[in-house]
Structures are given as structure tokens and as C-alpha cells.
């Protein structure tokens, strides 16, 4: 299993966190998602077929693009 932390500066409220958690949790291979409003970070645990790239693409699609 891989764990990756994403910096998502466009998180502004609990609804943002909820949306991100629900969308990423629906992806095949994603085991857990935890968003944090204060730090604007999202921690994702995943296996194949999910990848860093597919998670990043999903975040971009739902208008929460991560930054490096």
C-alpha cells in the first residue's frame, strides 16, 4: 500500500473536505482518504489500480488541484 500527502490550497471549508474525501474514496484502489481543513492537506492510502497521477487527475477534475 502507498500513502501520499497532497497539498490542496483550495480547501476552504468542511464541505470541500467532504467532497474530496467522497470523490477519492470512490476510486478503485483507494483504501482511505483523510482531508484536513486547517493544514489544507489530503492523505490518501491506495493500491493499484489507483496511482498518484490518477488521484491528482481526479482532484483537478473536481476543482481541487494539488500543489507540490
N, CA, C and O atoms as CSV, one atom per row, in Angstrom:
chain,resi,resn,atom,element,x,y,z
A,1,UNK,N,N,0.845,-1.175,0.000
A,1,UNK,CA,C,0.000,0.000,0.000
A,1,UNK,C,C,0.891,1.240,0.000
A,1,UNK,O,O,1.953,1.258,0.623
A,2,UNK,N,N,0.448,2.259,-0.698
A,2,UNK,CA,C,1.167,3.519,-0.788
A,2,UNK,C,C,0.376,4.591,-0.053
A,2,UNK,O,O,-0.852,4.628,-0.128
A,3,UNK,N,N,1.088,5.465,0.661
A,3,UNK,CA,C,0.463,6.609,1.311
A,3,UNK,C,C,1.078,7.869,0.724
A,3,UNK,O,O,2.300,7.989,0.634
A,4,UNK,N,N,0.226,8.811,0.325
A,4,UNK,CA,C,0.692,10.054,-0.281
A,4,UNK,C,C,-0.078,11.219,0.317
A,4,UNK,O,O,-1.297,11.158,0.483
A,5,UNK,N,N,0.651,12.277,0.639
A,5,UNK,CA,C,0.040,13.503,1.148
A,5,UNK,C,C,0.017,14.533,0.027
A,5,UNK,O,O,1.034,14.798,-0.613
A,6,UNK,N,N,-1.156,15.105,-0.200
A,6,UNK,CA,C,-1.342,16.128,-1.223
A,6,UNK,C,C,-1.610,17.464,-0.555
A,6,UNK,O,O,-2.408,17.539,0.379
A,7,UNK,N,N,-0.958,18.510,-1.018
A,7,UNK,CA,C,-1.207,19.873,-0.556
A,7,UNK,C,C,-2.278,20.454,-1.478
A,7,UNK,O,O,-2.061,20.601,-2.680
A,8,UNK,N,N,-3.452,20.788,-0.894
A,8,UNK,CA,C,-4.588,21.272,-1.685
A,8,UNK,C,C,-5.017,22.640,-1.130
A,8,UNK,O,O,-5.897,22.719,-0.273
A,9,UNK,N,N,-4.384,23.717,-1.627
A,9,UNK,CA,C,-4.642,25.048,-1.066
A,9,UNK,C,C,-6.055,25.566,-1.281
A,9,UNK,O,O,-6.459,26.523,-0.620
A,10,UNK,N,N,-6.818,24.963,-2.187
A,10,UNK,CA,C,-8.181,25.440,-2.430
A,10,UNK,C,C,-9.213,24.875,-1.452
A,10,UNK,O,O,-10.410,25.107,-1.622
A,11,UNK,N,N,-8.769,24.136,-0.432
A,11,UNK,CA,C,-9.688,23.688,0.622
A,11,UNK,C,C,-10.013,24.895,1.500
A,11,UNK,O,O,-9.123,25.496,2.102
A,12,UNK,N,N,-11.310,25.243,1.565
A,12,UNK,CA,C,-11.721,26.414,2.340
A,12,UNK,C,C,-12.741,26.106,3.428
A,12,UNK,O,O,-12.964,26.926,4.319
A,13,UNK,N,N,-13.365,24.924,3.362
A,13,UNK,CA,C,-14.424,24.636,4.333
A,13,UNK,C,C,-14.588,23.123,4.491
A,13,UNK,O,O,-13.959,22.337,3.783
A,14,UNK,N,N,-15.440,22.740,5.425
A,14,UNK,CA,C,-15.687,21.313,5.665
A,14,UNK,C,C,-16.335,20.649,4.452
A,14,UNK,O,O,-16.120,19.465,4.195
A,15,UNK,N,N,-17.126,21.414,3.714
A,15,UNK,CA,C,-17.742,20.856,2.506
A,15,UNK,C,C,-16.665,20.474,1.493
A,15,UNK,O,O,-16.773,19.438,0.838
A,16,UNK,N,N,-15.630,21.300,1.359
A,16,UNK,CA,C,-14.507,20.976,0.466
A,16,UNK,C,C,-13.892,19.636,0.863
A,16,UNK,O,O,-13.674,18.765,0.021
A,17,UNK,N,N,-13.619,19.489,2.150
A,17,UNK,CA,C,-13.004,18.252,2.652
A,17,UNK,C,C,-13.913,17.064,2.353
A,17,UNK,O,O,-13.453,16.025,1.880
A,18,UNK,N,N,-15.203,17.223,2.631
A,18,UNK,CA,C,-16.169,16.144,2.399
A,18,UNK,C,C,-16.203,15.750,0.919
A,18,UNK,O,O,-16.184,14.562,0.594
A,19,UNK,N,N,-16.253,16.725,0.038
A,19,UNK,CA,C,-16.288,16.456,-1.401
A,19,UNK,C,C,-15.052,15.680,-1.839
A,19,UNK,O,O,-15.159,14.685,-2.556
A,20,UNK,N,N,-13.889,16.133,-1.409
A,20,UNK,CA,C,-12.634,15.457,-1.765
A,20,UNK,C,C,-12.641,14.024,-1.242
A,20,UNK,O,O,-12.319,13.092,-1.979
A,21,UNK,N,N,-13.004,13.845,0.019
A,21,UNK,CA,C,-12.996,12.503,0.610
A,21,UNK,C,C,-13.960,11.569,-0.121
A,21,UNK,O,O,-13.624,10.412,-0.374
A,22,UNK,N,N,-15.147,12.057,-0.461
A,22,UNK,CA,C,-16.129,11.210,-1.137
A,22,UNK,C,C,-15.672,10.849,-2.554
A,22,UNK,O,O,-15.772,9.692,-2.962
A,23,UNK,N,N,-15.175,11.829,-3.297
A,23,UNK,CA,C,-14.753,11.575,-4.678
A,23,UNK,C,C,-13.569,10.615,-4.742
A,23,UNK,O,O,-13.562,9.689,-5.553
A,24,UNK,N,N,-12.576,10.832,-3.896
A,24,UNK,CA,C,-11.399,9.957,-3.935
A,24,UNK,C,C,-11.716,8.571,-3.394
A,24,UNK,O,O,-11.175,7.582,-3.889
A,25,UNK,N,N,-12.577,8.479,-2.393
A,25,UNK,CA,C,-12.935,7.176,-1.820
A,25,UNK,C,C,-13.634,6.284,-2.849
A,25,UNK,O,O,-13.587,5.059,-2.740
A,26,UNK,N,N,-14.283,6.895,-3.849
A,26,UNK,CA,C,-14.965,6.126,-4.888
A,26,UNK,C,C,-14.015,5.542,-5.928
A,26,UNK,O,O,-14.431,4.727,-6.751
A,27,UNK,N,N,-12.767,5.937,-5.905
A,27,UNK,CA,C,-11.801,5.432,-6.888
A,27,UNK,C,C,-11.376,4.002,-6.560
A,27,UNK,O,O,-11.166,3.654,-5.398
A,28,UNK,N,N,-11.252,3.185,-7.601
A,28,UNK,CA,C,-10.753,1.822,-7.418
A,28,UNK,C,C,-9.323,1.877,-6.895
A,28,UNK,O,O,-8.479,2.587,-7.441
A,29,UNK,N,N,-9.060,1.119,-5.831
A,29,UNK,CA,C,-7.721,1.036,-5.263
A,29,UNK,C,C,-7.496,1.961,-4.074
A,29,UNK,O,O,-6.553,1.760,-3.308
A,30,UNK,N,N,-8.344,2.971,-3.906
A,30,UNK,CA,C,-8.173,3.896,-2.774
A,30,UNK,C,C,-8.738,3.240,-1.519
A,30,UNK,O,O,-9.906,2.855,-1.478
A,31,UNK,N,N,-7.900,3.119,-0.503
A,31,UNK,CA,C,-8.278,2.449,0.743
A,31,UNK,C,C,-8.785,3.429,1.792
A,31,UNK,O,O,-9.724,3.123,2.526
A,32,UNK,N,N,-8.163,4.616,1.868
A,32,UNK,CA,C,-8.623,5.626,2.823
A,32,UNK,C,C,-8.227,7.011,2.348
A,32,UNK,O,O,-7.236,7.196,1.641
A,33,UNK,N,N,-9.042,7.987,2.763
A,33,UNK,CA,C,-8.797,9.386,2.431
A,33,UNK,C,C,-9.091,10.195,3.682
A,33,UNK,O,O,-10.140,10.030,4.305
A,34,UNK,N,N,-8.161,11.072,4.049
A,34,UNK,CA,C,-8.383,11.951,5.196
A,34,UNK,C,C,-7.958,13.356,4.810
A,34,UNK,O,O,-6.780,13.613,4.563
A,35,UNK,N,N,-8.918,14.256,4.761
A,35,UNK,CA,C,-8.630,15.649,4.468
A,35,UNK,C,C,-8.582,16.462,5.744
A,35,UNK,O,O,-9.285,16.151,6.706
A,36,UNK,N,N,-7.756,17.508,5.766
A,36,UNK,CA,C,-7.643,18.370,6.937
A,36,UNK,C,C,-7.809,19.826,6.508
A,36,UNK,O,O,-7.025,20.349,5.717
A,37,UNK,N,N,-8.836,20.462,7.040
A,37,UNK,CA,C,-9.157,21.842,6.687
A,37,UNK,C,C,-8.053,22.801,7.113
A,37,UNK,O,O,-7.691,23.694,6.346
A,38,UNK,N,N,-7.517,22.642,8.303
A,38,UNK,CA,C,-6.524,23.584,8.830
A,38,UNK,C,C,-5.205,23.548,8.057
A,38,UNK,O,O,-4.638,24.595,7.743
A,39,UNK,N,N,-4.727,22.360,7.758
A,39,UNK,CA,C,-3.440,22.243,7.054
A,39,UNK,C,C,-3.601,22.266,5.537
A,39,UNK,O,O,-2.621,22.416,4.807
A,40,UNK,N,N,-4.837,22.118,5.064
A,40,UNK,CA,C,-5.134,22.051,3.627
A,40,UNK,C,C,-4.395,20.883,2.967
A,40,UNK,O,O,-3.880,20.996,1.855
A,41,UNK,N,N,-4.358,19.767,3.684
A,41,UNK,CA,C,-3.690,18.567,3.182
A,41,UNK,C,C,-4.686,17.413,3.107
A,41,UNK,O,O,-5.648,17.338,3.871
A,42,UNK,N,N,-4.422,16.525,2.164
A,42,UNK,CA,C,-5.222,15.323,1.991
A,42,UNK,C,C,-4.260,14.139,1.965
A,42,UNK,O,O,-3.329,14.107,1.160
A,43,UNK,N,N,-4.487,13.168,2.844
A,43,UNK,CA,C,-3.653,11.969,2.901
A,43,UNK,C,C,-4.467,10.811,2.327
A,43,UNK,O,O,-5.580,10.531,2.772
A,44,UNK,N,N,-3.887,10.149,1.332
A,44,UNK,CA,C,-4.570,9.058,0.638
A,44,UNK,C,C,-3.727,7.795,0.750
A,44,UNK,O,O,-2.528,7.810,0.471
A,45,UNK,N,N,-4.369,6.693,1.164
A,45,UNK,CA,C,-3.740,5.379,1.146
A,45,UNK,C,C,-4.357,4.605,-0.010
A,45,UNK,O,O,-5.580,4.526,-0.128
A,46,UNK,N,N,-3.517,4.037,-0.855
A,46,UNK,CA,C,-4.038,3.390,-2.050
A,46,UNK,C,C,-3.135,2.267,-2.546
A,46,UNK,O,O,-1.951,2.195,-2.218
A,47,UNK,N,N,-3.733,1.401,-3.342
A,47,UNK,CA,C,-3.055,0.334,-4.076
A,47,UNK,C,C,-3.453,0.471,-5.536
A,47,UNK,O,O,-4.301,1.298,-5.874
A,48,UNK,N,N,-2.848,-0.333,-6.403
A,48,UNK,CA,C,-3.245,-0.385,-7.809
A,48,UNK,C,C,-4.709,-0.778,-7.877
A,48,UNK,O,O,-5.134,-1.580,-7.046
A,49,UNK,N,N,-5.493,-0.284,-8.783
A,49,UNK,CA,C,-5.090,0.462,-9.962
A,49,UNK,C,C,-4.928,1.970,-9.737
A,49,UNK,O,O,-4.547,2.682,-10.667
A,50,UNK,N,N,-5.206,2.475,-8.532
A,50,UNK,CA,C,-5.024,3.909,-8.266
A,50,UNK,C,C,-3.535,4.250,-8.311
A,50,UNK,O,O,-2.686,3.456,-7.907
A,51,UNK,N,N,-3.241,5.446,-8.809
A,51,UNK,CA,C,-1.868,5.947,-8.868
A,51,UNK,C,C,-1.868,7.401,-8.415
A,51,UNK,O,O,-2.922,8.030,-8.328
A,52,UNK,N,N,-0.691,7.929,-8.127
A,52,UNK,CA,C,-0.579,9.346,-7.785
A,52,UNK,C,C,-1.162,10.189,-8.911
A,52,UNK,O,O,-1.851,11.179,-8.669
A,53,UNK,N,N,-0.878,9.786,-10.138
A,53,UNK,CA,C,-1.361,10.536,-11.293
A,53,UNK,C,C,-2.886,10.511,-11.393
A,53,UNK,O,O,-3.505,11.538,-11.672
A,54,UNK,N,N,-3.495,9.346,-11.167
A,54,UNK,CA,C,-4.955,9.260,-11.279
A,54,UNK,C,C,-5.639,10.027,-10.150
A,54,UNK,O,O,-6.705,10.609,-10.352
A,55,UNK,N,N,-5.033,10.029,-8.971
A,55,UNK,CA,C,-5.585,10.796,-7.850
A,55,UNK,C,C,-5.453,12.289,-8.135
A,55,UNK,O,O,-6.391,13.053,-7.911
A,56,UNK,N,N,-4.289,12.700,-8.627
A,56,UNK,CA,C,-4.078,14.103,-8.998
A,56,UNK,C,C,-5.075,14.529,-10.069
A,56,UNK,O,O,-5.648,15.616,-9.987
A,57,UNK,N,N,-5.285,13.681,-11.072
A,57,UNK,CA,C,-6.236,13.995,-12.137
A,57,UNK,C,C,-7.650,14.160,-11.589
A,57,UNK,O,O,-8.377,15.061,-12.008
A,58,UNK,N,N,-8.039,13.301,-10.663
A,58,UNK,CA,C,-9.371,13.405,-10.060
A,58,UNK,C,C,-9.505,14.695,-9.268
A,58,UNK,O,O,-10.530,15.371,-9.351
A,59,UNK,N,N,-8.480,15.040,-8.501
A,59,UNK,CA,C,-8.524,16.300,-7.746
A,59,UNK,C,C,-8.670,17.494,-8.691
A,59,UNK,O,O,-9.413,18.432,-8.401
A,60,UNK,N,N,-7.971,17.457,-9.805
A,60,UNK,CA,C,-8.090,18.544,-10.792
A,60,UNK,C,C,-9.496,18.592,-11.381
A,60,UNK,O,O,-10.060,19.671,-11.560
A,61,UNK,N,N,-10.063,17.422,-11.682
A,61,UNK,CA,C,-11.405,17.346,-12.273
A,61,UNK,C,C,-12.472,17.939,-11.355
A,61,UNK,O,O,-13.441,18.530,-11.831
A,62,UNK,N,N,-12.300,17.786,-10.052
A,62,UNK,CA,C,-13.303,18.300,-9.110
A,62,UNK,C,C,-12.917,19.687,-8.569
A,62,UNK,O,O,-13.462,20.154,-7.569
A,63,UNK,N,N,-11.972,20.322,-9.252
A,63,UNK,CA,C,-11.558,21.709,-8.953
A,63,UNK,C,C,-10.838,21.877,-7.616
A,63,UNK,O,O,-10.975,22.907,-6.955
A,64,UNK,N,N,-10.069,20.856,-7.224
A,64,UNK,CA,C,-9.185,20.949,-6.056
A,64,UNK,C,C,-7.780,20.498,-6.460
A,64,UNK,O,O,-7.276,19.494,-5.956
A,65,UNK,N,N,-7.148,21.248,-7.375
A,65,UNK,CA,C,-5.829,20.812,-7.859
A,65,UNK,C,C,-4.765,20.870,-6.766
A,65,UNK,O,O,-4.644,21.876,-6.066
A,66,UNK,N,N,-4.000,19.799,-6.621
A,66,UNK,CA,C,-2.924,19.812,-5.624
A,66,UNK,C,C,-1.711,20.594,-6.123
A,66,UNK,O,O,-1.479,20.722,-7.325
A,67,UNK,N,N,-0.951,21.109,-5.170
A,67,UNK,CA,C,0.325,21.774,-5.470
A,67,UNK,C,C,1.446,20.926,-4.919
A,67,UNK,O,O,1.248,20.135,-3.997
A,68,UNK,N,N,2.625,21.096,-5.488
A,68,UNK,CA,C,3.801,20.360,-4.999
A,68,UNK,C,C,4.332,20.994,-3.732
A,68,UNK,O,O,5.318,20.517,-3.169
